Amino acid sequence: MRRRRRGASRGDTLRPGASPQCAMDGNSELRVLVVEDNRDAAEILRSLLEVCGFQVSVAHTSQEGIEAARKHQPHIVLCDIGLPDGDGYVVGSVLRQSSYTIDARLIAVTGHGEPLDRCKALAAGFDQHLVKPVDPRELLRELEVTI
């Protein structure tokens, strides 16, 4: 049984009170896909990323995420692990093997923070595993790797 990190609820995606620094230039060409079943959390991520100049698509289920990736061919995918129609590990595995996202940066954003959860994310093809609530500055630092 997976345990959520203490203090992280399903809706907490970004750490409260942390303000991001959007010092990255040239983001307008980078496409980001957010796969998150919590609609409020997905919109918070969308807003943050759009303010920083990214082109953002949002999906709320595993299947929507895979279809959106095929359609938008994102450079970066932020994917929750606990999704209503499956899990994000499957999404990561499918996207890592797909020609349209084989080179995308895949980042798991989840409330599951045990070492085994990180290992499972990396084994599924994710490049990074971030635990909710995520500090926006930490998230943007991770995105800088792609730029």
FIDO-909424 format. One line per field, with one value per residue: chain; residue in three letters; x, y, z of N, C-alpha, C in turn. Coordinates in Angstrom, 3 decimals, always signed. Example, Ala and Ser with C-alpha at 12.3 -4.5 7.8 and 13.67 -1.06 7.14 Angstrom:
bati: A,A
markol: ALA,SER
n_xx: +13.190,+12.850
n_yy: -5.690,-2.250
n_zz: +7.800,+7.080
ca_xx: +12.300,+13.670
ca_yy: -4.500,-1.060
ca_zz: +7.800,+7.140
c_xx: +13.200,+12.900
c_yy: -3.300,+0.030
c_zz: +7.800,+7.870
end
This chain:
bati: A,A,A,A,A,A,A,A,A,A,A,A,A,A,A,A,A,A,A,A,A,A,A,A,A,A,A,A,A,A,A,A,A,A,A,A,A,A,A,A,A,A,A,A,A,A,A,A,A,A,A,A,A,A,A,A,A,A,A,A,A,A,A,A,A,A,A,A,A,A,A,A,A,A,A,A,A,A,A,A,A,A,A,A,A,A,A,A,A,A,A,A,A,A,A,A,A,A,A,A,A,A,A,A,A,A,A,A,A,A,A,A,A,A,A,A,A,A,A,A,A,A,A,A,A,A,A,A,A,A,A,A,A,A,A,A,A,A,A,A,A,A,A,A,A,A,A
markol: MET,ARG,ARG,ARG,ARG,ARG,GLY,ALA,SER,ARG,GLY,ASP,THR,LEU,ARG,PRO,GLY,ALA,SER,PRO,GLN,CYS,ALA,MET,ASP,GLY,ASN,SER,GLU,LEU,ARG,VAL,LEU,VAL,VAL,GLU,ASP,ASN,ARG,ASP,ALA,ALA,GLU,ILE,LEU,ARG,SER,LEU,LEU,GLU,VAL,CYS,GLY,PHE,GLN,VAL,SER,VAL,ALA,HIS,THR,SER,GLN,GLU,GLY,ILE,GLU,ALA,ALA,ARG,LYS,HIS,GLN,PRO,HIS,ILE,VAL,LEU,CYS,ASP,ILE,GLY,LEU,PRO,ASP,GLY,ASP,GLY,TYR,VAL,VAL,GLY,SER,VAL,LEU,ARG,GLN,SER,SER,TYR,THR,ILE,ASP,ALA,ARG,LEU,ILE,ALA,VAL,THR,GLY,HIS,GLY,GLU,PRO,LEU,ASP,ARG,CYS,LYS,ALA,LEU,ALA,ALA,GLY,PHE,ASP,GLN,HIS,LEU,VAL,LYS,PRO,VAL,ASP,PRO,ARG,GLU,LEU,LEU,ARG,GLU,LEU,GLU,VAL,THR,ILE
n_xx: +0.839,+0.634,+1.856,+0.894,+2.852,+3.214,+1.007,+0.400,-2.260,-4.759,-5.432,-3.373,-1.011,+0.919,+3.226,+1.986,+2.355,+4.849,+6.579,+6.999,+9.862,+10.029,+12.230,+13.070,+13.783,+12.313,+10.381,+8.022,+7.948,+7.966,+6.133,+3.958,+2.475,+0.030,-1.008,-3.428,-5.768,-7.165,-8.972,-8.724,-6.050,-4.796,-5.459,-4.153,-1.472,-1.473,-1.913,+0.392,+2.425,+1.689,+1.936,+4.649,+5.265,+4.974,+3.423,+0.504,-1.201,-3.920,-4.875,-7.120,-7.271,-5.713,-6.026,-6.875,-4.544,-2.605,-3.716,-3.705,-0.969,-0.186,-1.500,-0.531,+2.219,+4.180,+7.001,+7.531,+6.140,+4.025,+2.953,+0.478,+0.411,-1.673,-4.394,-7.803,-8.536,-6.565,-3.037,-0.391,+2.061,+1.700,+1.033,+3.486,+5.171,+3.997,+4.262,+7.036,+7.832,+6.679,+6.873,+6.296,+6.784,+9.159,+11.517,+10.695,+10.651,+9.753,+7.932,+6.996,+4.470,+3.410,+1.587,+2.706,+5.453,+7.402,+10.548,+10.284,+8.218,+9.459,+11.400,+9.705,+8.573,+10.810,+11.512,+9.326,+9.817,+9.878,+11.656,+12.034,+10.858,+8.605,+7.351,+4.158,+3.092,+4.415,+7.110,+6.888,+9.217,+11.038,+9.829,+10.013,+12.793,+13.289,+12.086,+13.776,+15.862,+15.086,+15.161
n_yy: -1.184,+2.143,+5.086,+8.414,+11.376,+12.989,+15.665,+16.175,+16.510,+15.238,+17.430,+19.228,+20.560,+22.517,+24.052,+26.065,+29.622,+29.800,+31.549,+31.564,+31.978,+33.251,+33.264,+32.264,+32.404,+32.209,+30.233,+30.034,+28.332,+25.851,+22.986,+21.833,+19.149,+18.571,+16.067,+15.395,+14.469,+15.986,+18.737,+21.424,+21.514,+20.942,+23.228,+25.188,+24.473,+24.828,+27.624,+28.660,+27.722,+28.855,+31.586,+31.657,+31.388,+28.984,+26.700,+25.117,+22.069,+20.212,+17.205,+14.856,+12.168,+8.908,+7.855,+10.171,+11.636,+10.169,+10.357,+13.176,+13.641,+12.399,+14.045,+16.703,+16.474,+16.958,+18.656,+18.397,+16.480,+16.561,+14.458,+13.088,+10.327,+8.841,+8.212,+8.285,+6.267,+4.409,+4.182,+6.613,+5.477,+3.711,+5.541,+6.940,+4.859,+4.177,+6.645,+6.973,+5.019,+5.772,+7.167,+9.878,+11.046,+10.122,+11.487,+13.352,+15.171,+13.531,+13.943,+12.827,+13.884,+13.733,+12.604,+10.467,+9.559,+7.706,+5.861,+3.574,+4.381,+6.366,+4.803,+3.139,+5.050,+5.942,+3.518,+3.200,+5.009,+7.708,+10.796,+12.258,+12.546,+14.170,+15.247,+16.044,+18.636,+20.580,+22.803,+25.729,+26.924,+24.821,+23.133,+24.729,+24.832,+22.184,+22.158,+23.830,+22.201,+21.096,+23.153
n_zz: +0.000,-0.944,+0.582,+1.157,+1.263,+4.361,+5.016,+2.389,+0.397,-1.924,-3.536,-3.284,-5.171,-5.715,-3.499,-0.922,-0.762,-1.939,-4.335,-7.814,-9.969,-13.049,-14.984,-17.343,-20.772,-24.045,-23.819,-25.213,-27.353,-26.288,-25.519,-23.045,-21.394,-19.042,-16.984,-14.925,-12.557,-10.687,-11.112,-10.233,-9.351,-11.778,-13.247,-11.768,-12.222,-15.024,-15.195,-13.886,-15.614,-18.080,-17.493,-17.360,-19.973,-21.395,-23.742,-22.983,-22.457,-21.105,-19.516,-17.993,-17.415,-17.746,-20.365,-21.793,-21.459,-22.916,-25.481,-25.795,-25.753,-28.117,-29.938,-29.377,-29.088,-26.840,-25.313,-22.688,-20.068,-17.361,-15.003,-12.972,-10.708,-9.528,-11.173,-12.416,-14.273,-14.395,-13.914,-13.565,-14.071,-16.175,-18.172,-18.347,-19.239,-21.735,-23.098,-23.085,-24.846,-27.211,-30.470,-30.762,-28.318,-27.353,-26.789,-24.979,-21.865,-19.062,-16.175,-13.094,-10.963,-7.871,-4.926,-3.734,-2.055,-1.261,-1.310,-2.974,-4.660,-6.181,-7.485,-9.003,-10.699,-12.176,-13.376,-15.030,-16.958,-16.434,-16.083,-13.830,-10.441,-8.606,-5.472,-4.253,-2.003,-4.620,-4.749,-6.583,-7.599,-7.567,-9.427,-11.756,-11.978,-12.648,-15.155,-16.543,-17.284,-19.648,-21.420
ca_xx: +0.000,+1.419,+1.480,+1.141,+3.704,+2.421,+0.704,+0.058,-3.586,-4.931,-5.534,-2.174,-0.004,+1.991,+3.403,+1.433,+3.252,+6.093,+6.345,+7.952,+10.649,+9.922,+13.350,+13.467,+13.378,+12.127,+9.481,+6.810,+8.012,+7.927,+4.798,+3.880,+1.223,-0.256,-1.975,-3.780,-7.211,-7.738,-9.120,-8.164,-4.588,-4.394,-5.572,-3.071,-0.259,-1.618,-1.718,+1.811,+3.239,+1.360,+2.558,+6.073,+5.426,+4.844,+2.157,+0.074,-2.387,-4.288,-5.689,-7.534,-7.236,-4.605,-6.332,-6.813,-3.140,-1.935,-4.254,-3.215,+0.454,-0.131,-1.978,+0.259,+3.643,+4.818,+8.417,+7.534,+4.883,+3.886,+1.906,+0.105,+0.458,-2.998,-5.398,-9.029,-8.709,-5.314,-2.040,+0.566,+3.181,+1.351,+1.176,+4.918,+5.704,+3.496,+4.854,+8.478,+8.017,+5.998,+7.750,+5.970,+7.233,+10.322,+12.534,+10.089,+11.024,+8.597,+8.073,+5.893,+4.132,+2.511,+1.605,+3.382,+6.839,+8.295,+11.615,+9.774,+7.437,+10.439,+11.967,+8.685,+8.438,+11.983,+11.417,+8.265,+10.286,+9.924,+12.992,+12.073,+9.725,+8.404,+6.307,+3.245,+2.985,+5.673,+7.505,+6.936,+10.608,+11.628,+9.253,+10.609,+14.189,+13.225,+11.753,+14.954,+16.695,+14.608,+15.403
ca_yy: +0.000,+3.368,+6.128,+9.787,+12.134,+13.735,+17.041,+16.285,+15.996,+15.030,+18.689,+20.050,+20.331,+23.470,+24.424,+27.393,+30.694,+29.829,+32.262,+31.116,+32.931,+32.880,+33.950,+31.532,+33.007,+31.278,+29.137,+30.026,+27.219,+24.581,+22.464,+21.062,+18.438,+18.288,+14.976,+15.536,+14.271,+17.059,+19.845,+22.644,+21.387,+21.042,+24.630,+25.929,+24.197,+25.488,+29.063,+28.897,+27.467,+29.844,+32.845,+31.514,+31.381,+27.666,+26.286,+24.076,+21.242,+19.517,+15.990,+14.469,+10.711,+8.253,+7.781,+11.533,+12.037,+9.509,+10.964,+14.552,+13.574,+12.077,+15.218,+17.920,+16.133,+17.860,+18.545,+18.085,+15.940,+16.505,+13.442,+12.524,+8.861,+8.319,+8.683,+7.504,+5.133,+3.657,+4.945,+7.383,+4.633,+3.218,+6.694,+7.146,+3.764,+4.330,+7.836,+6.770,+4.124,+6.311,+7.992,+11.296,+11.550,+9.347,+12.409,+14.313,+15.063,+13.036,+14.231,+12.382,+14.843,+12.848,+12.610,+9.246,+9.969,+6.676,+5.495,+2.623,+5.142,+6.999,+3.728,+2.725,+6.115,+5.892,+2.280,+3.380,+5.906,+9.106,+11.351,+12.856,+12.227,+15.258,+14.937,+17.141,+19.819,+20.940,+24.208,+26.175,+27.178,+23.508,+22.683,+25.502,+24.374,+20.923,+22.468,+24.448,+21.123,+20.849,+24.329
ca_zz: +0.000,-1.028,+1.528,+0.734,+2.153,+5.338,+4.651,+0.970,+0.059,-3.360,-4.258,-3.118,-6.188,-5.478,-2.102,-0.680,-0.369,-2.709,-5.594,-8.830,-10.738,-14.458,-15.613,-18.538,-22.033,-25.149,-23.471,-26.032,-28.296,-25.558,-25.221,-21.805,-21.143,-17.637,-16.813,-13.506,-12.418,-9.882,-12.060,-9.653,-9.392,-13.182,-13.668,-11.105,-13.002,-16.321,-15.005,-13.600,-16.801,-19.110,-17.078,-17.674,-21.418,-22.017,-24.348,-22.047,-22.672,-19.871,-19.607,-16.640,-17.255,-18.456,-21.791,-22.328,-21.472,-24.041,-26.702,-25.875,-26.107,-29.545,-30.681,-29.145,-29.078,-25.877,-24.951,-21.257,-19.544,-15.909,-14.877,-11.680,-10.730,-9.194,-12.128,-12.229,-15.195,-14.453,-13.170,-14.337,-14.491,-17.512,-19.072,-18.551,-20.050,-23.110,-23.717,-23.277,-25.991,-28.392,-31.308,-30.614,-27.012,-26.900,-26.281,-24.054,-20.449,-18.320,-14.748,-12.240,-9.910,-7.129,-3.470,-3.295,-1.927,-0.731,-2.253,-3.959,-5.640,-7.080,-8.318,-9.968,-11.699,-13.055,-14.158,-16.024,-18.010,-16.021,-15.860,-12.501,-9.563,-7.655,-4.502,-3.923,-2.840,-5.269,-4.730,-7.978,-8.011,-7.847,-10.690,-12.851,-12.131,-13.400,-16.545,-17.158,-17.836,-21.008,-22.272
c_xx: +0.880,+0.919,+1.782,+2.056,+2.825,+2.237,+0.316,-1.317,-3.696,-4.943,-4.293,-1.145,+1.188,+2.025,+2.869,+2.518,+4.551,+5.819,+7.419,+8.727,+10.632,+10.997,+13.795,+12.936,+13.143,+11.198,+8.309,+6.799,+7.875,+6.500,+4.869,+2.496,+1.129,-1.326,-2.266,-5.292,-7.890,-7.775,-8.547,-6.639,-4.075,-4.431,-4.507,-1.766,-0.313,-1.321,-0.255,+2.643,+2.946,+1.952,+4.044,+6.319,+5.310,+3.486,+1.696,-1.207,-2.650,-5.147,-5.979,-7.555,-6.024,-4.838,-6.286,-5.364,-2.391,-2.405,-3.747,-1.738,+0.621,-0.482,-1.021,+1.768,+4.442,+6.310,+8.554,+6.162,+4.982,+2.707,+1.715,+0.164,-0.921,-4.067,-6.616,-9.160,-7.448,-4.287,-1.056,+1.778,+2.933,+1.497,+2.649,+5.526,+5.276,+4.171,+6.345,+8.747,+7.416,+6.908,+7.507,+6.389,+8.485,+11.408,+11.976,+10.636,+9.758,+8.840,+6.821,+5.705,+3.045,+2.608,+2.303,+4.888,+7.793,+9.383,+11.151,+8.969,+8.362,+11.036,+10.981,+8.515,+9.607,+11.946,+10.363,+8.675,+10.305,+11.373,+13.151,+10.786,+9.637,+7.217,+5.495,+3.269,+4.354,+5.907,+7.600,+8.355,+11.309,+11.120,+9.891,+12.079,+14.230,+12.934,+12.924,+15.867,+16.343,+15.001,+16.789
c_yy: +1.242,+4.382,+7.481,+10.443,+12.927,+15.166,+17.209,+15.677,+15.879,+16.346,+19.555,+19.694,+21.236,+23.843,+25.845,+28.390,+30.767,+30.521,+31.872,+32.270,+32.468,+33.607,+33.285,+32.234,+31.918,+30.122,+28.998,+28.902,+25.863,+24.207,+21.574,+20.422,+18.156,+17.199,+14.894,+15.415,+15.337,+18.324,+21.152,+22.626,+21.531,+22.488,+25.503,+25.724,+24.892,+26.987,+29.404,+28.779,+28.464,+31.206,+32.832,+31.319,+30.041,+27.523,+25.064,+23.392,+20.500,+18.306,+15.529,+12.967,+10.159,+8.269,+9.158,+11.995,+11.450,+10.113,+12.391,+14.581,+13.288,+13.322,+16.404,+17.703,+17.058,+17.602,+18.071,+17.532,+15.910,+15.590,+12.992,+10.999,+8.266,+8.906,+7.763,+6.269,+4.292,+4.396,+5.618,+6.582,+4.092,+4.345,+6.923,+6.100,+3.887,+5.509,+7.655,+5.914,+4.665,+7.256,+9.484,+11.874,+10.851,+10.244,+13.439,+14.100,+14.693,+13.216,+13.754,+13.424,+14.172,+13.039,+11.396,+9.496,+8.952,+6.346,+4.512,+3.335,+5.804,+5.949,+3.276,+3.771,+6.076,+4.648,+2.390,+4.337,+7.373,+9.528,+11.878,+12.504,+13.335,+14.924,+16.197,+17.410,+20.237,+22.439,+24.661,+26.439,+25.875,+22.977,+23.420,+25.147,+23.074,+21.183,+23.110,+23.409,+20.880,+21.969,+24.317
c_zz: +0.000,-0.012,+0.922,+1.761,+3.114,+4.870,+3.194,+0.740,-1.451,-4.127,-4.176,-4.171,-5.952,-4.007,-1.901,-0.298,-1.132,-4.034,-6.599,-9.432,-12.179,-15.241,-16.903,-19.778,-23.059,-24.855,-24.421,-27.060,-27.608,-25.177,-23.980,-21.721,-19.650,-17.599,-15.317,-13.372,-11.573,-10.736,-11.521,-9.717,-10.818,-13.649,-13.005,-11.871,-14.356,-16.197,-14.773,-14.869,-17.915,-18.775,-17.427,-19.170,-22.114,-22.703,-23.560,-22.514,-21.371,-20.203,-18.182,-16.399,-18.004,-19.957,-22.442,-22.442,-22.652,-25.360,-26.886,-26.253,-27.595,-30.370,-30.580,-29.171,-28.144,-25.715,-23.504,-20.884,-18.024,-15.635,-13.437,-11.797,-10.452,-10.093,-12.086,-13.116,-15.335,-13.624,-14.110,-14.765,-15.893,-18.529,-19.377,-19.456,-21.508,-23.797,-23.980,-24.509,-27.287,-29.161,-31.094,-29.262,-26.505,-26.294,-25.307,-22.646,-19.685,-16.825,-14.020,-11.144,-9.080,-5.621,-2.890,-3.263,-1.337,-1.757,-3.335,-5.049,-6.659,-8.024,-9.383,-11.067,-12.682,-13.938,-15.260,-17.137,-17.653,-15.787,-14.442,-11.768,-8.526,-6.764,-4.202,-2.428,-3.356,-5.126,-6.187,-8.479,-8.355,-9.185,-11.861,-13.054,-12.921,-14.875,-17.275,-17.793,-19.299,-21.956,-22.869
end
